[in-house]
Amino acid sequence: MTRGLSIWLDALRVAATLIVVLSHFAYPRFTGTSYAFLRDWNVGSDAVIVFFVLSGCVIAFAADRDETAGKYTFHRLSRLMTVMVPALVLTLAFDAIGHRIDSSAYPAGFYQSHPMVEYLARGLTMSNEWSLFGRLRLGTNGPLWSLSYEVVYYALFGVAMFLSGAARIAAVLALCVIAGLNILLLMPAWLMGVALWRWIRANKAAKYGRTVGVMLVVAGPAAYLLCQIAGVPDLLAFHTAHALGVADAREVLGFSDEFLWNFLIGVFTTLLVAGIVIVNPQHVPCERPIRWLAGASFSVYVTHYPTLHLLDASLPEVAGRDLFLLFGSIAFGLVFARYFERPIKRFRQLIQALISPTTSGKTV
């Protein structure tokens, strides 16, 4: 993966993270109707599909580098758990404090309380959206739904890559049954990222000139905007609900209710990244701040929503309250990243030392 592509993927990841935060910040219960257009366009859910494409590309790249099932599993689990474990504890704490301050800031549709054992079991396994066990929200941390999807994609990809024969077939089928249809409906976007990496690795971009690359860079976002203006998401949602015989497809499909539109977003994102690969930019403005922000994007994603709820419950109605809500939730994620996301190499060394003290000096 070239340095130019890597920084642009980081830039897209930062942009998608900020869009998700802005989308949640725009909920009327936080900020009234001042930012309703963000909710009308549903940009937060759209940004998650961008994450899926980027994730598929990066995980496929990482799997090639890992080479073995053991390294692949260790790197995926350590990356997730070093952030998810403290994020789950933080969600519990923030929800308890905020709910005690102002329970009206925790409406039933956006907050669910569970017994500690169930909360930790479902949170640590990231199974909160798996059909076999039933869907649930982990406190106020609704955005964790996407992690429940991604961990299945990681597992399916790892099984497909590192197993063979009957074992591969059995493992894939078991995972599909456990995860359920809803999660599988959004997997095409993630697989587009995998296909994108295979295309990059084969150096297929060399066949195309810079003009084609620029056209693709423009075509992806332009197609998205044109579809939004033309009302394509609403049209697809209507026909999906009609086919299922319900008023709202989310009743049946949960967060996969817009799977047709999400497929198109996956295509648009793939076109954009393919164009970037063809153009092959060597210099990117603001590279250092982009890298720094990207290194905290996971933390901001998994902490901003419980932080928003706590701030909403705590802050009085004063001038500048909206700014405190927005920048406070982002700032906390940046601080969180300082202690749990950025030191991933040290955490991995510590985990390896605990697992296998005699080989702890070796790099994994």
N, C-alpha and C positions, 0 to 999 in steps of 0.2 A: 504494500500500500504506500503510495507516494506521500511525501510531506504535504503537497498541495491538496490532495484529496482528503487527507486526514484532518487538516484544519477546516476545510469546508464542511466535512461531516460534523465536526465539533460545533461549527457555527449554526448548522441546522438543528443540532441537538439543543443548543442554548435557546435558539428562537422558539423551538417547539415547547421547551420547558416554560418559558416566559408566557407563551400563549395559553398554556394550561392554567398557569397561575392567574392570568388576567381573566380568563373565562370564569373561574371560580370566584374571584374577587367581584365579578359583575353580577353575581346573584342578587336579586332584589333584597333579600334578607340582610345582606351586608351593606349594600350601597344604593338601595332604592332602584330607580329606573334610569339612573344617569348613564349607565353603560349597557343598556338593554340590547343594543345592536350586537354586542359580542355574544350574548346568549341566543339571539335570533339566528345568528349564523352558525351557532354550535361549534365554534372554532376549537374549543378544548378537546372534544372527542376527535375532531379531524387531526389535531396535532398528535394525538396518541398513535394514529395510523402511520404518521411520519416516523415516530419512534420505532414502530414495528419494522418498517422497511430498513431503517438504519441499523436496528438490532440484528436483523437477519444477515445483513452484509458484514457487520463487525464480528458476529459470532462465527460465521463461516470462515472468515479470515483467521480468527483466533483458533478455531478447531484445526485448521491446516498447520498452524504454528505449534499447537499442543501435541499433535501427532498420536497421542495415546488416549484411551478412554479415562485412565486415571488422572492425567493432567487436566483433561477437559473438565471432568467432574469437579476436581479440586478448585480450579480457577472460577468456574461458574458459581459453585456454592460459597466460596470465600468472598467473592465479589458481592453476592446477594446478602449473605448473613451478617457481614460486618456492618452493613448499613441497616438492614431490616430489623435485627434484634433491638438495637437502641431506638429505632423509629417506632416499633411496637410499644416499647416501654414508655417512650415520650407521649405517644397517643393516649395511652392509659392515664398518664399523669395529667396531661393538659385537659383531657375530657373531664376528669374528676374535678379538677380545680375550676374549670370554666362552668361546668354544670352546677357546681355549688354556688358560684357567683350569680349566675343568671340562667336558670334552666330553660327559659324561653328562647335562648340562643341556640338550643339543641333540639330542633323539631324532629319528630319521629321519622320523617322521610329521609333525614340526613344524619341520623345518629341512632346506633343500635348498641345496647349494652348486653354483654354476654358473661356467663360464668368464666372465671379466670382460666380454668383448664381448657375450655372450648376456645376462648379467644387466643390463647397462646398456641394451642395445637393447630388451629386453622391458619393463624398468622405465620407461624414458623414454617409450616409446610406450604404456605401460599396457596392453599386449596380453597380459599373463600369463594371462588366462582365455579368450582368443579361440580358438575351436575350430580354425580353419584352421592355427594355428601350434602347437597343443598346449598344454595347461594346465601351469603350473609355479608353484611357490612361490618368492618372492624372498627367499632366506635364511630368517630366522624371521618375516618380516613378512607373515604370512598375511592380516591385515586388508586388505591392498592389493587383494584380490580384488574388493572392492566398487568401487574406483576404476576397475578394468578394465571393469566393467559400466557405470559412470556415464559414462565418456568416450564409449562407444558411444551412450548415450542423448543426450548433448550433440550428438554428430555427426548422429545421425538427426534430431533435432529441428531443428538448424540447416539441414540439407539440405531438410527438409520446409517450413521457413519461408521460406528465402531463395532456393531454386531453384524452377523450374517446368518443366512439360512433360516431355519425354523425359529431360532431364538429371536431374531430380528422381527419376524412376522408376529410372533406371540407377544413380544413386548410392545410393538406398535399398536396392536389391537387392544391390549389391556389398557394402555395409556389413553387411547381414544374413548374407550368405554368409561373410564374413570373421569376424564375431563368433560366429555359430553359434546354435543353438537354445537352449542353456542360458541365455545372456544375455538373449535375447528373452523367455524365460519369466517373468522378473521385471520386464519393462518395463511391464506394466499398472499396477503400483503407482506407477511414476514418471509415467506418463501421467495417473493420477488427480490428481497434483499439478498437472499442466498444466491439466486440466479445472477444477480448483479455482480456479486463478488466473483463467481465463477467466470463471468464475462470479462471482468477486470483482470483476473489472474491469467486468462488465456490471451491477454493483450489484444482483444478484438477491437478496442478503441482506435488502434493504429490504422485501421482501414478507412477512418473517416477524417475529413478535414475540419479545421477550426470552425468553418461556417456552419457545418452540421451541428457541432457542439453548441454553438451559440443559439442556434434555432431550438435545440432541445431544452437548453436552460430557460429560454423564454417560454417555450410551449407548455412545460409542466405547470408553472404557476398561472399562466394565461388560461389554460384549460380549466383549472380549478376555479378561477374567478368567473369565467363565463358560465360555468355550470351553476355557481352560486347565484349569479344574476338571473339566470334562466329558471331558477327554482328546481333544478334537477334533484337535489337531496330530498325535498319535500315530495316530489312526484314519486320517487323510488320508495320513500317511506310509506306513502299512501297505498301503492300497489302491493307492497310487502304485507302491510296490515290487512288489506283486503283479501289477499291470498290465504292468510292465516285465520281470517274470520274474526278479527279483533279490532278494537278502535285504535289501539296503539301496539305496535309490534314488540315494544319493550316488555309488555305483559308476558310474552312467550319467550323472547330471545334475549332479554336482559340487555347488556351493553353491546350485544351484536345485532341490535335492531336495525342498524343501517348498514348491514354487511354489503349490500350492493354498491352503495355510495362509497363505502370504505375500500372496496375493491378498486374503484376508479381513483381514489386518492392514492392508493398504492401505485397504480400505473403512473399517475402524474409525478409522484415523488421519484419513482424509478427513472423516468425520463429526465428529470432535473439532475439527478446524480450522474446519470450516464453522460449528460451534456458536460457536466463539470469534469468528468474523467477525460473526455475528448479534448476539451479546451486545455486541460492540464495547467492550471494557473500556478505560477512559481512564487508569486508574491501576494500575500493576503494582508490587507490593512488590519490593524488592531489585533495582530496574531496573539500577543501575550495575554491581553485581557480575555480574548475568546477562549484560549486554552485554560486560563484560570477559572473562568465561569463554567466551562464544560466539565472541569474536574469537580464541580459541586452540583451539577445538574440532577444527579440521582437523589442527592440529599434534599435539594429544594423540592423536588417532586414528591418525596415521601413524607415531608414534614410540613409543607405549606398549609394544608387544609386543616389539620388540628390546630395549627398556630393561628390561622384566620378565625376559627371558631373561638379560641381563647381570647384573642384580641377583641373580637366583636362583643363577647360577654363582659370584658373588662373596661373597655374604653368608653368614656361618656361622649355624648353628642357635642363635640367641639369642632371649631374650625380646623381643617386639615386632617380630620379623622380618617378620610379615605386614604390619604397618603400614608398615615400610620399603619393602616391595615395592609396596604399593598407592600410597602417597603419593609415593614416589620416582619411580614411572613417570609419575604425573600431573604432578608438579613439573617433571620434565625437559621434558615437552611444553609447559608454560607458559613455560619459559625459551626453548625452541626457537622458540616463537611470537613472542617478543620480537624476534627477529632475522630471521625468515623469513616469518611470516604477517602480523603487524600492519603492517609497512612496505610493504604492497602498492602504495600510491599512489606511493611513491618508486621502487619497482622498476619500475612501469609507465612512469614518466617517464624513467627511465634507459634502459629498453628502447626506448622511442619515440625517444629522442635518438640511440641507436645505429643504429636503423633508418632514421630520417629526420631528420637534424640540423637541416634548415631549418624543420621544423614542430614541433620538440621543445617549444616553448613553449605549444603548444595543448593543451587538455585532451582526452583520449580517453575 
